[in-house]
């Protein structure tokens, strides 16, 4: 269910992972969600990015399959 939110992109810093969740927020809920994440799990917050409204992004399905091919558990 969360897979469409996982994106493989160049990390913002070399110590950060390439894979990360990108949560699309509408202007209605954006401020409340940002405030909640910063308050309760600040270690998960990497920042905000602005994207064109039509941008959907594409999950790294092929890469995910390769990384998890022989994974058990």
CHARMM internal coordinates of N, CA and C (Angstrom, degrees):
IC EDIT
DIST 1 N 1 CA 1.4484
DIST 1 CA 1 C 1.5290
ANGL 1 N 1 CA 1 C 110.99
DIST 1 C 2 N 1.3276
ANGL 1 CA 1 C 2 N 118.20
DIHE 1 N 1 CA 1 C 2 N -36.38
DIST 2 N 2 CA 1.4596
ANGL 1 C 2 N 2 CA 120.85
DIHE 1 CA 1 C 2 N 2 CA -178.80
DIST 2 CA 2 C 1.5266
ANGL 2 N 2 CA 2 C 112.56
DIHE 1 C 2 N 2 CA 2 C -87.72
DIST 2 C 3 N 1.3397
ANGL 2 CA 2 C 3 N 117.95
DIHE 2 N 2 CA 2 C 3 N -10.09
DIST 3 N 3 CA 1.4510
ANGL 2 C 3 N 3 CA 120.35
DIHE 2 CA 2 C 3 N 3 CA -173.50
DIST 3 CA 3 C 1.5321
ANGL 3 N 3 CA 3 C 113.84
DIHE 2 C 3 N 3 CA 3 C -54.12
DIST 3 C 4 N 1.3301
ANGL 3 CA 3 C 4 N 120.85
DIHE 3 N 3 CA 3 C 4 N -40.25
DIST 4 N 4 CA 1.4665
ANGL 3 C 4 N 4 CA 119.13
DIHE 3 CA 3 C 4 N 4 CA 179.60
DIST 4 CA 4 C 1.5359
ANGL 4 N 4 CA 4 C 113.54
DIHE 3 C 4 N 4 CA 4 C -61.78
DIST 4 C 5 N 1.3197
ANGL 4 CA 4 C 5 N 117.70
DIHE 4 N 4 CA 4 C 5 N -14.91
DIST 5 N 5 CA 1.4609
ANGL 4 C 5 N 5 CA 121.20
DIHE 4 CA 4 C 5 N 5 CA -179.35
DIST 5 CA 5 C 1.5256
ANGL 5 N 5 CA 5 C 112.65
DIHE 4 C 5 N 5 CA 5 C -90.41
DIST 5 C 6 N 1.3539
ANGL 5 CA 5 C 6 N 118.03
DIHE 5 N 5 CA 5 C 6 N -8.42
DIST 6 N 6 CA 1.4601
ANGL 5 C 6 N 6 CA 122.05
DIHE 5 CA 5 C 6 N 6 CA -178.75
DIST 6 CA 6 C 1.5214
ANGL 6 N 6 CA 6 C 109.02
DIHE 5 C 6 N 6 CA 6 C -88.66
DIST 6 C 7 N 1.3292
ANGL 6 CA 6 C 7 N 116.28
DIHE 6 N 6 CA 6 C 7 N 128.48
DIST 7 N 7 CA 1.4568
ANGL 6 C 7 N 7 CA 121.19
DIHE 6 CA 6 C 7 N 7 CA -179.23
DIST 7 CA 7 C 1.5167
ANGL 7 N 7 CA 7 C 110.49
DIHE 6 C 7 N 7 CA 7 C -128.37
DIST 7 C 8 N 1.3206
ANGL 7 CA 7 C 8 N 115.21
DIHE 7 N 7 CA 7 C 8 N 141.91
DIST 8 N 8 CA 1.4586
ANGL 7 C 8 N 8 CA 122.57
DIHE 7 CA 7 C 8 N 8 CA 177.22
DIST 8 CA 8 C 1.5246
ANGL 8 N 8 CA 8 C 107.23
DIHE 7 C 8 N 8 CA 8 C -103.32
DIST 8 C 9 N 1.3257
ANGL 8 CA 8 C 9 N 116.33
DIHE 8 N 8 CA 8 C 9 N 105.71
DIST 9 N 9 CA 1.4556
ANGL 8 C 9 N 9 CA 121.91
DIHE 8 CA 8 C 9 N 9 CA -178.06
DIST 9 CA 9 C 1.5197
ANGL 9 N 9 CA 9 C 108.95
DIHE 8 C 9 N 9 CA 9 C -139.91
DIST 9 C 10 N 1.3108
ANGL 9 CA 9 C 10 N 115.18
DIHE 9 N 9 CA 9 C 10 N 163.24
DIST 10 N 10 CA 1.4560
ANGL 9 C 10 N 10 CA 119.30
DIHE 9 CA 9 C 10 N 10 CA 175.56
DIST 10 CA 10 C 1.5237
ANGL 10 N 10 CA 10 C 108.82
DIHE 9 C 10 N 10 CA 10 C -56.72
DIST 10 C 11 N 1.3373
ANGL 10 CA 10 C 11 N 117.54
DIHE 10 N 10 CA 10 C 11 N 130.73
DIST 11 N 11 CA 1.4645
ANGL 10 C 11 N 11 CA 119.35
DIHE 10 CA 10 C 11 N 11 CA -179.55
DIST 11 CA 11 C 1.5314
ANGL 11 N 11 CA 11 C 111.70
DIHE 10 C 11 N 11 CA 11 C -69.37
DIST 11 C 12 N 1.3091
ANGL 11 CA 11 C 12 N 115.33
DIHE 11 N 11 CA 11 C 12 N 155.65
DIST 12 N 12 CA 1.4527
ANGL 11 C 12 N 12 CA 121.17
DIHE 11 CA 11 C 12 N 12 CA 178.86
DIST 12 CA 12 C 1.5242
ANGL 12 N 12 CA 12 C 111.44
DIHE 11 C 12 N 12 CA 12 C -70.21
DIST 12 C 13 N 1.3375
ANGL 12 CA 12 C 13 N 115.84
DIHE 12 N 12 CA 12 C 13 N -21.86
DIST 13 N 13 CA 1.4595
ANGL 12 C 13 N 13 CA 122.23
DIHE 12 CA 12 C 13 N 13 CA 179.97
DIST 13 CA 13 C 1.5251
ANGL 13 N 13 CA 13 C 107.28
DIHE 12 C 13 N 13 CA 13 C -148.40
DIST 13 C 14 N 1.3303
ANGL 13 CA 13 C 14 N 119.28
DIHE 13 N 13 CA 13 C 14 N 147.34
DIST 14 N 14 CA 1.4753
ANGL 13 C 14 N 14 CA 121.09
DIHE 13 CA 13 C 14 N 14 CA -177.02
DIST 14 CA 14 C 1.5237
ANGL 14 N 14 CA 14 C 114.56
DIHE 13 C 14 N 14 CA 14 C -58.51
DIST 14 C 15 N 1.3088
ANGL 14 CA 14 C 15 N 118.97
DIHE 14 N 14 CA 14 C 15 N -23.29
DIST 15 N 15 CA 1.4673
ANGL 14 C 15 N 15 CA 120.67
DIHE 14 CA 14 C 15 N 15 CA -179.42
DIST 15 CA 15 C 1.5225
ANGL 15 N 15 CA 15 C 112.78
DIHE 14 C 15 N 15 CA 15 C -85.07
DIST 15 C 16 N 1.3153
ANGL 15 CA 15 C 16 N 117.73
DIHE 15 N 15 CA 15 C 16 N -5.22
DIST 16 N 16 CA 1.4608
ANGL 15 C 16 N 16 CA 121.86
DIHE 15 CA 15 C 16 N 16 CA -178.67
DIST 16 CA 16 C 1.5272
ANGL 16 N 16 CA 16 C 110.61
DIHE 15 C 16 N 16 CA 16 C -94.91
DIST 16 C 17 N 1.3440
ANGL 16 CA 16 C 17 N 117.29
DIHE 16 N 16 CA 16 C 17 N 151.88
DIST 17 N 17 CA 1.4649
ANGL 16 C 17 N 17 CA 119.89
DIHE 16 CA 16 C 17 N 17 CA -179.91
DIST 17 CA 17 C 1.5269
ANGL 17 N 17 CA 17 C 111.87
DIHE 16 C 17 N 17 CA 17 C -72.56
DIST 17 C 18 N 1.3192
ANGL 17 CA 17 C 18 N 115.42
DIHE 17 N 17 CA 17 C 18 N 156.23
DIST 18 N 18 CA 1.4759
ANGL 17 C 18 N 18 CA 120.59
DIHE 17 CA 17 C 18 N 18 CA 175.44
DIST 18 CA 18 C 1.5257
ANGL 18 N 18 CA 18 C 110.48
DIHE 17 C 18 N 18 CA 18 C -71.65
DIST 18 C 19 N 1.3257
ANGL 18 CA 18 C 19 N 116.28
DIHE 18 N 18 CA 18 C 19 N -38.34
DIST 19 N 19 CA 1.4654
ANGL 18 C 19 N 19 CA 120.38
DIHE 18 CA 18 C 19 N 19 CA -178.45
DIST 19 CA 19 C 1.5193
ANGL 19 N 19 CA 19 C 110.21
DIHE 18 C 19 N 19 CA 19 C -85.81
DIST 19 C 20 N 1.3162
ANGL 19 CA 19 C 20 N 115.30
DIHE 19 N 19 CA 19 C 20 N 132.04
DIST 20 N 20 CA 1.4607
ANGL 19 C 20 N 20 CA 118.82
DIHE 19 CA 19 C 20 N 20 CA 176.25
DIST 20 CA 20 C 1.5168
ANGL 20 N 20 CA 20 C 109.58
DIHE 19 C 20 N 20 CA 20 C -156.65
DIST 20 C 21 N 1.3169
ANGL 20 CA 20 C 21 N 114.76
DIHE 20 N 20 CA 20 C 21 N 158.06
DIST 21 N 21 CA 1.4548
ANGL 20 C 21 N 21 CA 120.63
DIHE 20 CA 20 C 21 N 21 CA 177.19
DIST 21 CA 21 C 1.5109
ANGL 21 N 21 CA 21 C 110.00
DIHE 20 C 21 N 21 CA 21 C -79.78
DIST 21 C 22 N 1.3172
ANGL 21 CA 21 C 22 N 115.71
DIHE 21 N 21 CA 21 C 22 N 139.64
DIST 22 N 22 CA 1.4524
ANGL 21 C 22 N 22 CA 121.03
DIHE 21 CA 21 C 22 N 22 CA 171.84
DIST 22 CA 22 C 1.5266
ANGL 22 N 22 CA 22 C 106.61
DIHE 21 C 22 N 22 CA 22 C -123.03
DIST 22 C 23 N 1.3116
ANGL 22 CA 22 C 23 N 115.51
DIHE 22 N 22 CA 22 C 23 N 115.21
DIST 23 N 23 CA 1.4536
ANGL 22 C 23 N 23 CA 121.26
DIHE 22 CA 22 C 23 N 23 CA -176.97
DIST 23 CA 23 C 1.5189
ANGL 23 N 23 CA 23 C 110.14
DIHE 22 C 23 N 23 CA 23 C -100.60
DIST 23 C 24 N 1.3260
ANGL 23 CA 23 C 24 N 116.88
DIHE 23 N 23 CA 23 C 24 N 117.39
DIST 24 N 24 CA 1.4577
ANGL 23 C 24 N 24 CA 118.69
DIHE 23 CA 23 C 24 N 24 CA 177.27
DIST 24 CA 24 C 1.5285
ANGL 24 N 24 CA 24 C 109.74
DIHE 23 C 24 N 24 CA 24 C -75.08
DIST 24 C 25 N 1.3051
ANGL 24 CA 24 C 25 N 116.16
DIHE 24 N 24 CA 24 C 25 N 126.54
DIST 25 N 25 CA 1.4559
ANGL 24 C 25 N 25 CA 121.10
DIHE 24 CA 24 C 25 N 25 CA -179.77
DIST 25 CA 25 C 1.5156
ANGL 25 N 25 CA 25 C 109.74
DIHE 24 C 25 N 25 CA 25 C -119.24
DIST 25 C 26 N 1.3119
ANGL 25 CA 25 C 26 N 115.55
DIHE 25 N 25 CA 25 C 26 N 137.56
DIST 26 N 26 CA 1.4597
ANGL 25 C 26 N 26 CA 119.23
DIHE 25 CA 25 C 26 N 26 CA 175.80
DIST 26 CA 26 C 1.5242
ANGL 26 N 26 CA 26 C 108.24
DIHE 25 C 26 N 26 CA 26 C -85.42
DIST 26 C 27 N 1.2948
ANGL 26 CA 26 C 27 N 116.17
DIHE 26 N 26 CA 26 C 27 N 162.05
DIST 27 N 27 CA 1.4600
ANGL 26 C 27 N 27 CA 119.09
DIHE 26 CA 26 C 27 N 27 CA -179.68
DIST 27 CA 27 C 1.5276
ANGL 27 N 27 CA 27 C 111.67
DIHE 26 C 27 N 27 CA 27 C -61.75
DIST 27 C 28 N 1.3270
ANGL 27 CA 27 C 28 N 116.62
DIHE 27 N 27 CA 27 C 28 N -23.59
DIST 28 N 28 CA 1.4663
ANGL 27 C 28 N 28 CA 120.60
DIHE 27 CA 27 C 28 N 28 CA -179.69
DIST 28 CA 28 C 1.5256
ANGL 28 N 28 CA 28 C 111.12
DIHE 27 C 28 N 28 CA 28 C -68.05
DIST 28 C 29 N 1.3298
ANGL 28 CA 28 C 29 N 118.04
DIHE 28 N 28 CA 28 C 29 N -42.77
DIST 29 N 29 CA 1.4633
ANGL 28 C 29 N 29 CA 120.25
DIHE 28 CA 28 C 29 N 29 CA -175.16
DIST 29 CA 29 C 1.5284
ANGL 29 N 29 CA 29 C 113.85
DIHE 28 C 29 N 29 CA 29 C -106.66
DIST 29 C 30 N 1.3020
ANGL 29 CA 29 C 30 N 118.25
DIHE 29 N 29 CA 29 C 30 N -4.93
DIST 30 N 30 CA 1.4591
ANGL 29 C 30 N 30 CA 121.16
DIHE 29 CA 29 C 30 N 30 CA -172.73
DIST 30 CA 30 C 1.5210
ANGL 30 N 30 CA 30 C 113.43
DIHE 29 C 30 N 30 CA 30 C -56.41
DIST 30 C 31 N 1.2851
ANGL 30 CA 30 C 31 N 119.33
DIHE 30 N 30 CA 30 C 31 N -54.02
DIST 31 N 31 CA 1.4607
ANGL 30 C 31 N 31 CA 121.87
DIHE 30 CA 30 C 31 N 31 CA -175.27
DIST 31 CA 31 C 1.5335
ANGL 31 N 31 CA 31 C 111.22
DIHE 30 C 31 N 31 CA 31 C -62.08
DIST 31 C 32 N 1.3225
ANGL 31 CA 31 C 32 N 118.10
DIHE 31 N 31 CA 31 C 32 N -41.92
DIST 32 N 32 CA 1.4713
ANGL 31 C 32 N 32 CA 121.25
DIHE 31 CA 31 C 32 N 32 CA -179.20
DIST 32 CA 32 C 1.5286
ANGL 32 N 32 CA 32 C 111.30
DIHE 31 C 32 N 32 CA 32 C -64.21
DIST 32 C 33 N 1.3274
ANGL 32 CA 32 C 33 N 117.07
DIHE 32 N 32 CA 32 C 33 N -42.10
DIST 33 N 33 CA 1.4658
ANGL 32 C 33 N 33 CA 120.58
DIHE 32 CA 32 C 33 N 33 CA -179.84
DIST 33 CA 33 C 1.5262
ANGL 33 N 33 CA 33 C 110.41
DIHE 32 C 33 N 33 CA 33 C -68.09
DIST 33 C 34 N 1.3097
ANGL 33 CA 33 C 34 N 117.25
DIHE 33 N 33 CA 33 C 34 N -45.50
DIST 34 N 34 CA 1.4650
ANGL 33 C 34 N 34 CA 121.16
DIHE 33 CA 33 C 34 N 34 CA 179.06
DIST 34 CA 34 C 1.5267
ANGL 34 N 34 CA 34 C 110.16
DIHE 33 C 34 N 34 CA 34 C -58.64
DIST 34 C 35 N 1.3188
ANGL 34 CA 34 C 35 N 117.23
DIHE 34 N 34 CA 34 C 35 N -46.81
DIST 35 N 35 CA 1.4676
ANGL 34 C 35 N 35 CA 121.03
DIHE 34 CA 34 C 35 N 35 CA 179.90
DIST 35 CA 35 C 1.5252
ANGL 35 N 35 CA 35 C 111.66
DIHE 34 C 35 N 35 CA 35 C -61.99
DIST 35 C 36 N 1.3401
ANGL 35 CA 35 C 36 N 117.50
DIHE 35 N 35 CA 35 C 36 N -40.35
DIST 36 N 36 CA 1.4647
ANGL 35 C 36 N 36 CA 121.11
DIHE 35 CA 35 C 36 N 36 CA -179.27
DIST 36 CA 36 C 1.5241
ANGL 36 N 36 CA 36 C 111.01
DIHE 35 C 36 N 36 CA 36 C -66.65
DIST 36 C 37 N 1.3276
ANGL 36 CA 36 C 37 N 117.46
DIHE 36 N 36 CA 36 C 37 N -44.34
DIST 37 N 37 CA 1.4659
ANGL 36 C 37 N 37 CA 119.92
DIHE 36 CA 36 C 37 N 37 CA 179.68
DIST 37 CA 37 C 1.5239
ANGL 37 N 37 CA 37 C 110.06
DIHE 36 C 37 N 37 CA 37 C -63.11
DIST 37 C 38 N 1.2999
ANGL 37 CA 37 C 38 N 116.42
DIHE 37 N 37 CA 37 C 38 N -45.82
DIST 38 N 38 CA 1.4699
ANGL 37 C 38 N 38 CA 119.84
DIHE 37 CA 37 C 38 N 38 CA -179.75
DIST 38 CA 38 C 1.5231
ANGL 38 N 38 CA 38 C 111.54
DIHE 37 C 38 N 38 CA 38 C -62.65
DIST 38 C 39 N 1.3108
ANGL 38 CA 38 C 39 N 117.73
DIHE 38 N 38 CA 38 C 39 N -33.38
DIST 39 N 39 CA 1.4655
ANGL 38 C 39 N 39 CA 120.83
DIHE 38 CA 38 C 39 N 39 CA -178.60
DIST 39 CA 39 C 1.5299
ANGL 39 N 39 CA 39 C 112.36
DIHE 38 C 39 N 39 CA 39 C -77.70
DIST 39 C 40 N 1.3488
ANGL 39 CA 39 C 40 N 117.05
DIHE 39 N 39 CA 39 C 40 N -45.23
DIST 40 N 40 CA 1.4619
ANGL 39 C 40 N 40 CA 120.29
DIHE 39 CA 39 C 40 N 40 CA -170.93
DIST 40 CA 40 C 1.5271
ANGL 40 N 40 CA 40 C 114.83
DIHE 39 C 40 N 40 CA 40 C -96.81
DIST 40 C 41 N 1.3118
ANGL 40 CA 40 C 41 N 118.61
DIHE 40 N 40 CA 40 C 41 N -31.44
DIST 41 N 41 CA 1.4676
ANGL 40 C 41 N 41 CA 121.25
DIHE 40 CA 40 C 41 N 41 CA 179.85
DIST 41 CA 41 C 1.5370
ANGL 41 N 41 CA 41 C 110.01
DIHE 40 C 41 N 41 CA 41 C -140.16
DIST 41 C 42 N 1.3250
ANGL 41 CA 41 C 42 N 117.19
DIHE 41 N 41 CA 41 C 42 N 63.67
DIST 42 N 42 CA 1.4622
ANGL 41 C 42 N 42 CA 119.69
DIHE 41 CA 41 C 42 N 42 CA -176.41
DIST 42 CA 42 C 1.5266
ANGL 42 N 42 CA 42 C 113.55
DIHE 41 C 42 N 42 CA 42 C -60.34
DIST 42 C 43 N 1.3253
ANGL 42 CA 42 C 43 N 117.90
DIHE 42 N 42 CA 42 C 43 N -25.06
DIST 43 N 43 CA 1.4565
ANGL 42 C 43 N 43 CA 120.75
DIHE 42 CA 42 C 43 N 43 CA 179.95
DIST 43 CA 43 C 1.5259
ANGL 43 N 43 CA 43 C 111.89
DIHE 42 C 43 N 43 CA 43 C -67.76
DIST 43 C 44 N 1.3185
ANGL 43 CA 43 C 44 N 117.94
DIHE 43 N 43 CA 43 C 44 N -17.84
DIST 44 N 44 CA 1.4608
ANGL 43 C 44 N 44 CA 121.32
DIHE 43 CA 43 C 44 N 44 CA 179.26
DIST 44 CA 44 C 1.5245
ANGL 44 N 44 CA 44 C 112.79
DIHE 43 C 44 N 44 CA 44 C -89.76
DIST 44 C 45 N 1.3099
ANGL 44 CA 44 C 45 N 116.90
DIHE 44 N 44 CA 44 C 45 N -12.09
DIST 45 N 45 CA 1.4619
ANGL 44 C 45 N 45 CA 120.37
DIHE 44 CA 44 C 45 N 45 CA -174.08
DIST 45 CA 45 C 1.5244
ANGL 45 N 45 CA 45 C 110.72
DIHE 44 C 45 N 45 CA 45 C -82.21
DIST 45 C 46 N 1.3264
ANGL 45 CA 45 C 46 N 117.07
DIHE 45 N 45 CA 45 C 46 N 121.30
DIST 46 N 46 CA 1.4572
ANGL 45 C 46 N 46 CA 121.01
DIHE 45 CA 45 C 46 N 46 CA 176.74
DIST 46 CA 46 C 1.5220
ANGL 46 N 46 CA 46 C 111.92
DIHE 45 C 46 N 46 CA 46 C -110.67
DIST 46 C 47 N 1.2971
ANGL 46 CA 46 C 47 N 117.36
DIHE 46 N 46 CA 46 C 47 N -10.04
DIST 47 N 47 CA 1.4584
ANGL 46 C 47 N 47 CA 119.71
DIHE 46 CA 46 C 47 N 47 CA 177.41
DIST 47 CA 47 C 1.5114
ANGL 47 N 47 CA 47 C 112.91
DIHE 46 C 47 N 47 CA 47 C 123.13
DIST 47 C 48 N 1.3077
ANGL 47 CA 47 C 48 N 114.13
DIHE 47 N 47 CA 47 C 48 N -177.32
DIST 48 N 48 CA 1.4535
ANGL 47 C 48 N 48 CA 121.53
DIHE 47 CA 47 C 48 N 48 CA -177.74
DIST 48 CA 48 C 1.5213
ANGL 48 N 48 CA 48 C 109.65
DIHE 47 C 48 N 48 CA 48 C -114.04
DIST 48 C 49 N 1.2997
ANGL 48 CA 48 C 49 N 114.93
DIHE 48 N 48 CA 48 C 49 N 150.50
DIST 49 N 49 CA 1.4640
ANGL 48 C 49 N 49 CA 119.47
DIHE 48 CA 48 C 49 N 49 CA 172.37
DIST 49 CA 49 C 1.5198
ANGL 49 N 49 CA 49 C 107.31
DIHE 48 C 49 N 49 CA 49 C -134.31
DIST 49 C 50 N 1.2813
ANGL 49 CA 49 C 50 N 115.21
DIHE 49 N 49 CA 49 C 50 N 146.37
DIST 50 N 50 CA 1.4573
ANGL 49 C 50 N 50 CA 120.90
DIHE 49 CA 49 C 50 N 50 CA 178.26
DIST 50 CA 50 C 1.5240
ANGL 50 N 50 CA 50 C 108.43
DIHE 49 C 50 N 50 CA 50 C -99.33
DIST 50 C 51 N 1.2985
ANGL 50 CA 50 C 51 N 116.19
DIHE 50 N 50 CA 50 C 51 N 130.30
DIST 51 N 51 CA 1.4602
ANGL 50 C 51 N 51 CA 121.26
DIHE 50 CA 50 C 51 N 51 CA 178.29
DIST 51 CA 51 C 1.5225
ANGL 51 N 51 CA 51 C 108.38
DIHE 50 C 51 N 51 CA 51 C -125.26
DIST 51 C 52 N 1.3137
ANGL 51 CA 51 C 52 N 114.32
DIHE 51 N 51 CA 51 C 52 N 155.06
DIST 52 N 52 CA 1.4544
ANGL 51 C 52 N 52 CA 118.56
DIHE 51 CA 51 C 52 N 52 CA 174.45
DIST 52 CA 52 C 1.5190
ANGL 52 N 52 CA 52 C 108.49
DIHE 51 C 52 N 52 CA 52 C -61.19
DIST 52 C 53 N 1.2965
ANGL 52 CA 52 C 53 N 116.30
DIHE 52 N 52 CA 52 C 53 N 148.49
DIST 53 N 53 CA 1.4641
ANGL 52 C 53 N 53 CA 121.37
DIHE 52 CA 52 C 53 N 53 CA -177.28
DIST 53 CA 53 C 1.5307
ANGL 53 N 53 CA 53 C 112.14
DIHE 52 C 53 N 53 CA 53 C -57.66
DIST 53 C 54 N 1.3058
ANGL 53 CA 53 C 54 N 118.19
DIHE 53 N 53 CA 53 C 54 N -31.45
DIST 54 N 54 CA 1.4649
ANGL 53 C 54 N 54 CA 120.90
DIHE 53 CA 53 C 54 N 54 CA -177.67
DIST 54 CA 54 C 1.5245
ANGL 54 N 54 CA 54 C 112.42
DIHE 53 C 54 N 54 CA 54 C -84.40
DIST 54 C 55 N 1.3404
ANGL 54 CA 54 C 55 N 118.15
DIHE 54 N 54 CA 54 C 55 N -8.63
DIST 55 N 55 CA 1.4637
ANGL 54 C 55 N 55 CA 120.50
DIHE 54 CA 54 C 55 N 55 CA -177.99
DIST 55 CA 55 C 1.5260
ANGL 55 N 55 CA 55 C 110.28
DIHE 54 C 55 N 55 CA 55 C -71.09
DIST 55 C 56 N 1.3317
ANGL 55 CA 55 C 56 N 116.15
DIHE 55 N 55 CA 55 C 56 N 124.39
DIST 56 N 56 CA 1.4605
ANGL 55 C 56 N 56 CA 120.38
DIHE 55 CA 55 C 56 N 56 CA 177.35
DIST 56 CA 56 C 1.5140
ANGL 56 N 56 CA 56 C 111.65
DIHE 55 C 56 N 56 CA 56 C -111.51
DIST 56 C 57 N 1.3262
ANGL 56 CA 56 C 57 N 118.08
DIHE 56 N 56 CA 56 C 57 N -23.90
DIST 57 N 57 CA 1.4533
ANGL 56 C 57 N 57 CA 120.13
DIHE 56 CA 56 C 57 N 57 CA -177.08
DIST 57 CA 57 C 1.5181
ANGL 57 N 57 CA 57 C 110.25
DIHE 56 C 57 N 57 CA 57 C 71.69
DIST 57 C 58 N 1.3040
ANGL 57 CA 57 C 58 N 116.70
DIHE 57 N 57 CA 57 C 58 N 166.36
DIST 58 N 58 CA 1.4619
ANGL 57 C 58 N 58 CA 120.99
DIHE 57 CA 57 C 58 N 58 CA 179.64
DIST 58 CA 58 C 1.5150
ANGL 58 N 58 CA 58 C 109.32
DIHE 57 C 58 N 58 CA 58 C -133.72
DIST 58 C 59 N 1.3190
ANGL 58 CA 58 C 59 N 117.54
DIHE 58 N 58 CA 58 C 59 N 126.88
DIST 59 N 59 CA 1.4600
ANGL 58 C 59 N 59 CA 119.63
DIHE 58 CA 58 C 59 N 59 CA 177.09
DIST 59 CA 59 C 1.5296
ANGL 59 N 59 CA 59 C 110.68
DIHE 58 C 59 N 59 CA 59 C -68.30
DIST 59 C 60 N 1.3105
ANGL 59 CA 59 C 60 N 116.13
DIHE 59 N 59 CA 59 C 60 N 154.03
DIST 60 N 60 CA 1.4593
ANGL 59 C 60 N 60 CA 122.80
DIHE 59 CA 59 C 60 N 60 CA -179.09
DIST 60 CA 60 C 1.5296
ANGL 60 N 60 CA 60 C 109.20
DIHE 59 C 60 N 60 CA 60 C -86.79
DIST 60 C 61 N 1.3183
ANGL 60 CA 60 C 61 N 116.82
DIHE 60 N 60 CA 60 C 61 N 71.00
DIST 61 N 61 CA 1.4663
ANGL 60 C 61 N 61 CA 121.58
DIHE 60 CA 60 C 61 N 61 CA -175.77
DIST 61 CA 61 C 1.5248
ANGL 61 N 61 CA 61 C 111.25
DIHE 60 C 61 N 61 CA 61 C -65.84
DIST 61 C 62 N 1.3415
ANGL 61 CA 61 C 62 N 117.44
DIHE 61 N 61 CA 61 C 62 N -46.82
DIST 62 N 62 CA 1.4643
ANGL 61 C 62 N 62 CA 120.46
DIHE 61 CA 61 C 62 N 62 CA -179.65
DIST 62 CA 62 C 1.5243
ANGL 62 N 62 CA 62 C 110.59
DIHE 61 C 62 N 62 CA 62 C -61.38
DIST 62 C 63 N 1.3205
ANGL 62 CA 62 C 63 N 117.86
DIHE 62 N 62 CA 62 C 63 N -47.42
DIST 63 N 63 CA 1.4615
ANGL 62 C 63 N 63 CA 121.22
DIHE 62 CA 62 C 63 N 63 CA 179.43
DIST 63 CA 63 C 1.5163
ANGL 63 N 63 CA 63 C 112.02
DIHE 62 C 63 N 63 CA 63 C -61.87
DIST 63 C 64 N 1.3331
ANGL 63 CA 63 C 64 N 116.55
DIHE 63 N 63 CA 63 C 64 N -38.70
DIST 64 N 64 CA 1.4644
ANGL 63 C 64 N 64 CA 120.47
DIHE 63 CA 63 C 64 N 64 CA 178.83
DIST 64 CA 64 C 1.5253
ANGL 64 N 64 CA 64 C 110.54
DIHE 63 C 64 N 64 CA 64 C -63.32
DIST 64 C 65 N 1.3160
ANGL 64 CA 64 C 65 N 116.70
DIHE 64 N 64 CA 64 C 65 N -44.13
DIST 65 N 65 CA 1.4667
ANGL 64 C 65 N 65 CA 120.13
DIHE 64 CA 64 C 65 N 65 CA 178.91
DIST 65 CA 65 C 1.5250
ANGL 65 N 65 CA 65 C 111.05
DIHE 64 C 65 N 65 CA 65 C -61.01
DIST 65 C 66 N 1.3346
ANGL 65 CA 65 C 66 N 116.65
DIHE 65 N 65 CA 65 C 66 N -41.94
DIST 66 N 66 CA 1.4679
ANGL 65 C 66 N 66 CA 120.15
DIHE 65 CA 65 C 66 N 66 CA 179.64
DIST 66 CA 66 C 1.5319
ANGL 66 N 66 CA 66 C 111.31
DIHE 65 C 66 N 66 CA 66 C -65.70
DIST 66 C 67 N 1.3208
ANGL 66 CA 66 C 67 N 117.24
DIHE 66 N 66 CA 66 C 67 N -41.40
DIST 67 N 67 CA 1.4626
ANGL 66 C 67 N 67 CA 120.78
DIHE 66 CA 66 C 67 N 67 CA -178.50
DIST 67 CA 67 C 1.5260
ANGL 67 N 67 CA 67 C 112.40
DIHE 66 C 67 N 67 CA 67 C -69.40
DIST 67 C 68 N 1.3288
ANGL 67 CA 67 C 68 N 117.69
DIHE 67 N 67 CA 67 C 68 N -27.66
DIST 68 N 68 CA 1.4638
ANGL 67 C 68 N 68 CA 120.84
DIHE 67 CA 67 C 68 N 68 CA -174.88
DIST 68 CA 68 C 1.5302
ANGL 68 N 68 CA 68 C 112.99
DIHE 67 C 68 N 68 CA 68 C -110.38
DIST 68 C 69 N 1.3111
ANGL 68 CA 68 C 69 N 117.93
DIHE 68 N 68 CA 68 C 69 N 11.97
DIST 69 N 69 CA 1.4602
ANGL 68 C 69 N 69 CA 122.47
DIHE 68 CA 68 C 69 N 69 CA -173.90
DIST 69 CA 69 C 1.5262
ANGL 69 N 69 CA 69 C 112.99
DIHE 68 C 69 N 69 CA 69 C -52.93
DIST 69 C 70 N 1.2999
ANGL 69 CA 69 C 70 N 119.66
DIHE 69 N 69 CA 69 C 70 N -51.29
DIST 70 N 70 CA 1.4664
ANGL 69 C 70 N 70 CA 122.23
DIHE 69 CA 69 C 70 N 70 CA -175.95
DIST 70 CA 70 C 1.5222
ANGL 70 N 70 CA 70 C 111.82
DIHE 69 C 70 N 70 CA 70 C -110.34
DIST 70 C 71 N 1.2890
ANGL 70 CA 70 C 71 N 115.92
DIHE 70 N 70 CA 70 C 71 N 25.89
DIST 71 N 71 CA 1.4635
ANGL 70 C 71 N 71 CA 120.57
DIHE 70 CA 70 C 71 N 71 CA -178.80
DIST 71 CA 71 C 1.5290
ANGL 71 N 71 CA 71 C 109.94
DIHE 70 C 71 N 71 CA 71 C -83.72
DIST 71 C 72 N 1.3154
ANGL 71 CA 71 C 72 N 115.58
DIHE 71 N 71 CA 71 C 72 N 130.24
DIST 72 N 72 CA 1.4648
ANGL 71 C 72 N 72 CA 119.76
DIHE 71 CA 71 C 72 N 72 CA 175.32
DIST 72 CA 72 C 1.5132
ANGL 72 N 72 CA 72 C 107.93
DIHE 71 C 72 N 72 CA 72 C -116.86
DIST 72 C 73 N 1.3163
ANGL 72 CA 72 C 73 N 114.95
DIHE 72 N 72 CA 72 C 73 N 140.71
DIST 73 N 73 CA 1.4601
ANGL 72 C 73 N 73 CA 117.90
DIHE 72 CA 72 C 73 N 73 CA 177.45
DIST 73 CA 73 C 1.3963
ANGL 73 N 73 CA 73 C 111.16
DIHE 72 C 73 N 73 CA 73 C 115.50
END
COOR INIT
IC SEED 1 N 1 CA 1 C
IC BUILD
